[in-house]
């Protein structure tokens, strides 16, 4: 007997599929599963399902003094099964953050700030003594199933007079910790993107890849910078990391027209930009990419397979037997909507992702939209 059986879910390619779940894992996939289950829901071919959505750039440490939120308010409430906090905490607070996450219905991981103090202040990389390799190694070792990467915010306002030195130290930290994924925030210079990109290697993640600041990936003429061409060729990953100040429709559209696609789509969400915009939710950010022309299937890959691969989370991101039973159920809402970026730009769209429910380790959690549609009564 299965714990949960989902009948007639629609994949992004239009295929209809059944998914059987047992002990928090995907136990069977097929077109006509008729085994007995403790609970069954029939999507009747009307609703999409995918592997659970992963938001790999959030700020959800509730006690952070600058950027904070509750994991479930940015996670399962919006159909997101896994949220990754990107640098809110460093080694000093990782124990406390881990303890708090155990109360969340949403899966939570941490990308550890290379500064031991985390986002205790905006210029956490201004004092090089806060980047302690030994303390970081202990924290990462003690939380090997929780810390999935390290984060360096390489903006002038963060590093102050230290230039590239924090990034050099981050690469040392990465090498000492089994080549953990390194996420690099690119904002206002100095340091310049060209110099940052030169230090990045395969698997490193540039977040805020479509920011509209002078330190953007495009030249003033709209061409991809040579440093970025080389970085992408080396296998550097492009992450959206929308946030309140780091996404430009103009830059994204110019880049995508040239085939410079995002590898991962993330929100950089916290309470303020969730409530007041322009972020709102991961699904809202995903909808912006529908509006500027990315096909639904590609958008879903960016928040499932690609996101899990980027952070080497091998149990998530795919609808496969044996993987964690993390699933997002959603619709596409067809009605006019205006989307705003971080630069006072806007676009009018006609389609939006509408998350109806998610399943985390086999447990069904209905979103507010799902309750309104009343589609999950067994």
N, C-alpha and C positions, 0 to 999 in steps of 0.2 A: 504493500500500500504506500502510495506517495503522500507527502505532506500537503503538496499544493500542485494542482494541474491547471495550467493556462491553456485554454482551447482557442484555436482560430485567431491567433494574433497575426497582424500583418507586418511583414518585414519592409524595410525601405525600398526593396526591389519589387514589392508587390506580392511576393510569395506569402502563402498562409502557413502558419506553423503552430504546433502544440509544444509546450514546454512543461516537463515534469520535474518537480523539485523534491529532494529528499535530504534531510539532515543538513540543510543550508547550502547544498550543492545542486547544480544542474545534473539531473540523473538521466534524462532522456529527451531527445528532440525528435520530432517526427510530424507526419501529416495527419495521423489519425490514431492518437494514443487513447486507449479506452480502459486503461488500468484504473482501479479504484483509488481515490484520493480523499484525504480528510477534508480538504476544501477544494472546490473547483470554480473557476470563473471562465465564462465564455465571452470572448471579445467579438465574436460573430463576424470576423473579418472587417470590422469597422474601425478598429483602433490599432495603431502601430505599437510595436514593441522593439526594443533594442537592448543590448547590454546596458547595464546601469551607467548613467552619465557620471563622468568624473570631471570635477572642476579643479584643475591643478594649480590655480593661483587664487587663493582667498585669504582673508584675514579674519579668523574665527576664534582667536584666543580671547575669551570674554573679559579677562582682566588686563588686557593691553591698554595703556593709557592713551594711545594715539589712534590706532585702527583696531576695532574690536567688533565682534558679533557672536551670536550663538550658532554652533554648527547646524542645528536642525532648522533654524530660520533661513539659512542659505542652502540647506541640503534637502532633506526629504520633503520639506514643505513645498519645494519647487521641483520635485521629481529627480533630484540629484542624489545618487546613492553614496557617492564618495566625494569628500571635500579635502583639499590639501592646503593647509595653512602655509603661506610662503613667506617665512621670515619674521613673523610677529614675535617669536621667542628665540632666544639663544640658549646656550648651555645652562645659564643660571635659572631659567624658568621652565625648562623642558619637563622636569618631573611633575610640576604642578599642572602644566598643560595636559600631559598624558592622563593624569588622574581625572581631570575634568571631562576629558573626552569619553571616558568609560560610561558616562551617563547619557550619551547621545545615541539616538536611533541611527543617525548617519554614520557611515564609516569616516574616520578622521585620520589623516596622516600629517606629518610635519616636515617641511623643508626648513632646516635649522639655519637661522641667521649666523653668519660666520662671526659676528660680534656676540660675545657671551651675554651682553645685556639685551639683545634683541631690540625691539622698537620701543625701548624705554624713553628714547629721545630721537628726534629726526636725523641727527648726525651721528648715528651709532658707529660709523666707521672713521670718525675724526680722530680717535685715539687708538693708535695701533696696538697698544697694550691690551685692548679689549678683544683682540683677535688672538686667542690663546689656543694653540694647536692641541696641547695636551688635555686641556679641559674639554675641548670639543670632541676629541677622540673618546674620552670617557663617556660623555653624554650620548654619542652615537652608538657606542658599544652597548651601553645599558639599555638603549631603546632601538635595537636593531630592527625590530618589526614595526616601528612607529616612524622613525626618521628615514625618509626616502630620498633626501637630497640636501644640498646646502645652498644658501642664498647670499648673493653679494649685490647690494644696491649701489651701482656705480654712477651716481649723480654727483655733481659738484657740491650740492648742498648737503650731501651725506658724507662724502669723503674729505671735504674741506681741502686742506693742503697736501693730502696724501697721494693724490694722483692715482696711478695704477697700482700702487703698493698693496692695497687691500685685495685686489684681484690676483696679484701674484701670490699672496698668502693663501687665498682661497684655493688656487690650483695646488698648492702644497697640501692643504687640508684634504682636498679631494684625493690626492695620490696616497695619503696616509690612511684613507678610509675606503678601500676597495673600489676606488673610482666612482664614488657616489655621483649621481647627476648634479650638475652645478647650474643653478638658475641665476642669470645676470640681468638685473634691472638696468635698462638704459633710459636715461632722462636728460636733463640739462647738462651741458658740458661746462668745464672740463671734468673728467677726461673725455676725449673725442671717441666717437663710435669706431672710427678706423683703428685706433690703438687698442680699444677693448677687443674688437673682433679678432685682431691678430693673435691674441693670447688664447682664444677659444679653440677647443678641439672637439672631435666627434662626440656627439651626445650632450654637449653643453647646450643650454637653453637660453636664448635671448627672449626675454619677456618685454611687453610693450612694443612689439615689432612694427606696429603701424602707428606709432605716436606721431603727432604733428609738430613736434618741437624741431628746432634747428638741427639737433643731433639725431636726425631721422635716418632711415635706411636708404632713402633716395637722395640723389643730388638735387640742386636747385632746378635742374633741367628735367627732373622726373625720372632719371635713370637710376638703376640699382648701383650703389657704390661698389667699387672694385673690391674693397675689403670684405663686403658682404657676399659678393659672388664667390670669393675664395672660401669664406667661412661656410657658406651653404654647401659648397663642393666638398668640404672636409666633413660634413655631416652635422653641422650646427643646426639646432632645432629652432624654428620660429614659433613663438607663443604669443597670442593676442594680448592677454593681460589688460583688458579694456580700462577699468578703473575710472576715476573721476577726472583724470588729466592726461590720459595716455592712449587715446584712440581717435584717429581722424578718418572720416569717410573718404576724404580726398586722397589721402596717402594709401589707404587700403585699396581703393578702386584703381589707382594708378599702378600699384604693385601687382594686383591680381590680373590686370590686363596684360602685364608682362610675364605672367606665369609664376609670380612669386606668391605662392599660396601659404596660408598658415598651416603648420603641422598640427598645432593644438589650439583650441579656442577656449579661453578661460576668462573669468570675470573680473578678478582683482576686487572682489566685493567686500564691503564691510557695512556696518549699520547705516552710515550716513548716505553712501551712494546707492544702497539698497532701497532706502525709504524715499529719498529725494531725487534719485536718478543721478546720472544717466544710466546706471548699471541695472538696477531693479532685480535681476536674477540671471542665472546662466542661460535659461531658455530665451530671455529677452535679447541677450547678446547673440545667441545662435540665430535668432530671427533676423537680426541685422545683416547677417551674412547671407541668408536667403534673399533679402532685399537687394543686396548688391551682386547677386548672381551665382552664388555657390549652390550646387544641387544639394538637396536634402541628404542624400547618401554620404556626400563628402563632409557635410557639417557633422553628421552623427559620428563618422569615423574620427573626427577631430576631438570629440569628447568621450570616446570609448577606447577603441583599439590604440589610437595614436597616443592618447593621454596616458594610458596604462603602460605602453611601451616606453614612453619618454622617462617615466619614473621607475621602470623595471618592476612594476607590480604585476607579477605573472599570473595571479589568480583572478584578475578582473579584466574588464574591457572586451570580453568576447562571449558570444552565445555558443558555448561549447560544453559538451559533457565533461564533468569533473571540475569546471570553473565554479567560482562562488556564484550563488544564486542571487545576483544583483541585476535587476532588470528595471527599465523605465518604460512605462506605458504612456503613450501620448497621442495627440491628434495634431493636425494642421488646421488652424483656424483661418478661414478665408473671410477676412473683412479688412477694410482700410485701417492703417495704423501709421503714425508718424514716429520715426525713431530719431533720437538725438545722439550725437557723438560727444567727445570731450572738448570740442573746439567751437561750440555753438553752431555746428553744422547739423543739418537734418536731411532725412530721406523719407519719402512716402512709400510705404509697402502695402502689400495686399495679403501677405501670409505671415502667420506667427506660429511658433511651437507652443502647444498647449499641453503641459504635463498633467496627466490625470491621476497617476499613481506610480509608486515604485515598490520594488521588492528588494529588501535588504536581508541577505542570508536566509531567504525563504519566507520572510515576514512581509505581508502586504500592508502598505501604508498608503492611504488614499489622500490625494491633495484636495485642497478646497474646490478646485475645478472638477475633480473626479466626483466629489460628493454632490456637487450641483447637477452633474450629468447622471448620477445614480446608475453607473454601469457595472458596478462590482458586487452586486448582490448575488451570492451563490444560489 
